[in-house]
């Protein structure tokens, strides 16, 4: 069973997942109070499903980009749980998790997470036939820079305030801003991605070197992802 934790931004998430699919999942607006809220909600999931932490066989953590302080909460908890239970940990970019939710689309996709002070962590992807590929690097952009960066028909998914949605719609007539309900990162999908790696027999990531993704410096794109 996978326990997945995400505190990348003010929106946080937690999920339990096994071979049958999602067992429990929370997504909530934490108001940047993830430190006190995350573990009690994890405990609630175990209680509701009548499960115990000893049944965890792997842990997944969202690595960001996102909030500088928020990113550390889920990753620290995930590392502690993986270490105490001696199970593998799997880290994923928060932008990749969001992109992976939209493989039903065909075309260009821009995934966004709030990075604070009116800026976004942005990832650009090409989606086709149920597969997605990141193009370029993760970027740290304000709204005007984001608008200048997007060319042609593009799906946009991520955390956007109403005024930001309105501005993007006005200035990018060829773009389609996806509804808020399908633009939210889901810990259930994070857990599913980790379950896929666990099922393939992957050993997991190195606990000592796994770190949050901060966008002070450009981050190179990974190879093809499914």
Secondary structure as UniProt FT lines:
FT   STRAND          2..6
FT   STRAND          11..18
FT   TURN            19..20
FT   STRAND          21..29
FT   TURN            31..32
FT   HELIX           34..49
FT   HELIX           53..55
FT   STRAND          58..62
FT   HELIX           68..85
FT   STRAND          88..92
FT   HELIX           94..100
FT   TURN            101..104
FT   STRAND          107..116
FT   TURN            117..118
FT   STRAND          119..128
FT   TURN            129..130
FT   STRAND          131..134
FT   STRAND          138..142
FT   HELIX           143..149
FT   STRAND          154..158
FT   HELIX           162..171
FT   TURN            173..174
FT   STRAND          175..177
FT   HELIX           180..182
FT   HELIX           187..199
FT   TURN            200..201
FT   TURN            207..209
FT   TURN            215..216
//
